[in-house]
């Protein structure tokens, strides 16, 4: 993977916290539209990966 593509992926997947209350954290990924079309079929794996984090029940 070239450096430009890796940088683009890091930027596109950088979250913003839109709500942070006890027991609830809402993340937004406003730049996900920068992801290449080849990545779109794999976005559903992101929910599964988030649920693997300790304390995460739903994603």
SELUM-837582 format. One record per residue: chain; residue in one letter; x negated, y negated, z of N, C-alpha, C in turn. Coordinates in Angstrom, 2 decimals, always signed. Layout:
BEGIN
A, A, X, Y, Z, X, Y, Z, X, Y, Z;
...
! end
This chain:
BEGIN
A, X, -0.86, +1.17, +0.00, +0.00, +0.00, +0.00, -0.90, -1.23, +0.00;
A, X, -0.60, -2.16, -0.86, -1.47, -3.34, -0.92, -1.16, -4.31, +0.22;
A, X, -2.03, -5.23, +0.45, -1.94, -6.16, +1.58, -0.71, -7.06, +1.45;
A, X, -0.41, -7.50, +0.24, +0.76, -8.38, +0.05, +2.05, -7.66, +0.41;
A, X, +2.22, -6.43, -0.04, +3.43, -5.68, +0.25, +3.55, -5.38, +1.74;
A, X, +2.46, -5.04, +2.38, +2.47, -4.78, +3.82, +2.86, -6.04, +4.59;
A, X, +2.34, -7.18, +4.18, +2.69, -8.44, +4.82, +4.16, -8.78, +4.62;
A, X, +4.67, -8.53, +3.43, +6.08, -8.78, +3.14, +6.98, -7.89, +3.99;
A, X, +6.63, -6.64, +4.15, +7.42, -5.73, +4.97, +7.42, -6.16, +6.43;
A, X, +6.25, -6.57, +6.95, +6.19, -7.04, +8.33, +7.07, -8.26, +8.53;
A, X, +7.04, -9.18, +7.61, +7.84, -10.41, +7.72, +9.33, -10.10, +7.61;
A, X, +9.70, -9.22, +6.70, +11.11, -8.90, +6.48, +11.71, -8.13, +7.66;
A, X, +10.89, -7.38, +8.36, +11.38, -6.58, +9.48, +11.13, -7.22, +10.83;
A, X, +10.80, -8.50, +10.85, +10.58, -9.21, +12.09, +11.93, -9.68, +12.65;
A, X, +12.30, -9.22, +13.85, +13.63, -9.56, +14.37, +13.68, -10.92, +15.06;
A, X, +14.87, -11.48, +15.09, +15.19, -12.65, +15.90, +16.18, -12.20, +16.95;
A, X, +16.02, -12.65, +18.18, +16.96, -12.31, +19.25, +18.09, -13.31, +19.19;
A, X, +19.32, -12.81, +18.94, +20.46, -13.73, +18.85, +21.31, -13.68, +20.11;
A, X, +21.21, -12.63, +20.91, +21.93, -12.54, +22.17, +21.12, -11.68, +23.13;
A, X, +20.97, -12.16, +24.34, +20.22, -11.43, +25.36, +20.94, -11.58, +26.68;
A, X, +21.85, -10.68, +26.95, +22.57, -10.65, +28.22, +22.27, -9.31, +28.87;
A, X, +22.43, -9.19, +30.18, +22.12, -7.92, +30.84, +22.88, -6.75, +30.20;
A, X, +22.14, -5.74, +29.79, +22.73, -4.56, +29.19, +23.02, -4.66, +27.71;
A, X, +22.67, -5.78, +27.10, +22.99, -5.98, +25.68, +21.92, -6.86, +25.05;
A, X, +21.37, -6.40, +23.97, +20.40, -7.18, +23.22, +20.79, -7.11, +21.75;
A, X, +21.01, -8.25, +21.15, +21.38, -8.30, +19.73, +20.21, -8.86, +18.94;
A, X, +19.76, -8.06, +17.97, +18.67, -8.47, +17.10, +19.21, -8.71, +15.70;
A, X, +18.68, -9.72, +15.06, +19.02, -9.99, +13.67, +17.74, -9.95, +12.85;
A, X, +17.87, -9.51, +11.63, +16.75, -9.45, +10.70, +17.10, -10.31, +9.50;
A, X, +16.94, -11.63, +9.63, +17.43, -12.54, +8.59, +16.69, -12.42, +7.26;
A, X, +15.51, -11.85, +7.26, +14.74, -11.79, +6.02, +14.72, -10.40, +5.41;
A, X, +15.67, -9.54, +5.82, +15.68, -8.18, +5.27, +15.94, -8.18, +3.77;
A, X, +16.49, -9.25, +3.24, +16.73, -9.33, +1.80, +15.43, -9.39, +1.00;
A, X, +14.32, -9.66, +1.67, +13.02, -9.67, +1.00, +12.48, -8.26, +0.74;
A, X, +13.10, -7.27, +1.36, +12.64, -5.90, +1.16, +12.81, -5.48, -0.29;
A, X, +11.89, -4.72, -0.81, +12.04, -4.25, -2.20, +13.21, -3.28, -2.30;
A, X, +13.79, -3.17, -3.49, +14.93, -2.29, -3.71, +14.61, -0.84, -3.38;
A, X, +13.36, -0.45, -3.51, +12.96, +0.93, -3.20, +13.12, +1.24, -1.71;
A, X, +13.14, +0.24, -0.84, +13.26, +0.46, +0.60, +14.71, +0.59, +1.05;
A, X, +15.65, +0.12, +0.28, +17.05, +0.08, +0.70, +17.64, +1.46, +1.03;
A, X, +17.34, +2.52, +0.29, +17.91, +3.83, +0.67, +17.43, +4.35, +2.02;
A, X, +16.38, +3.77, +2.57, +15.80, +4.26, +3.81, +16.17, +3.42, +5.03;
A, X, +16.97, +2.39, +4.86, +17.33, +1.52, +5.97, +18.16, +2.23, +7.03;
A, X, +18.89, +3.27, +6.66, +19.70, +3.97, +7.65, +18.82, +4.67, +8.69;
A, X, +17.57, +4.93, +8.37, +16.66, +5.53, +9.35, +16.29, +4.55, +10.46;
A, X, +16.49, +3.28, +10.22, +16.14, +2.27, +11.22, +17.00, +2.44, +12.47;
A, X, +18.29, +2.72, +12.31, +19.17, +2.94, +13.46, +18.68, +4.14, +14.28;
A, X, +18.32, +5.22, +13.61, +17.82, +6.40, +14.31, +16.53, +6.09, +15.05;
A, X, +15.65, +5.32, +14.45, +14.38, +4.98, +15.09, +14.61, +4.08, +16.31;
A, X, +15.55, +3.17, +16.23, +15.84, +2.30, +17.37, +16.41, +3.12, +18.54;
A, X, +17.21, +4.13, +18.25, +17.80, +4.95, +19.30, +16.76, +5.83, +20.00;
A, X, +15.59, +6.00, +19.41, +14.52, +6.76, +20.05, +13.82, +5.97, +21.15;
A, X, +14.00, +4.65, +21.16, +13.37, +3.81, +22.18, +14.03, +4.04, +23.54;
A, X, +13.25, +4.03, +24.62, +13.84, +4.25, +25.94, +14.85, +3.16, +26.28;
A, X, +16.00, +3.57, +26.78, +17.03, +2.63, +27.19, +18.00, +2.23, +26.11;
A, X, +17.74, +2.59, +24.85, +18.64, +2.24, +23.75, +19.65, +3.36, +23.59;
A, X, +20.94, +3.00, +23.70, +22.01, +3.98, +23.57, +22.67, +3.91, +22.21;
A, X, +22.79, +2.72, +21.64, +23.45, +2.51, +20.36, +22.63, +1.52, +19.54;
A, X, +22.66, +1.70, +18.25, +21.98, +0.75, +17.37, +22.86, +0.48, +16.18;
! end
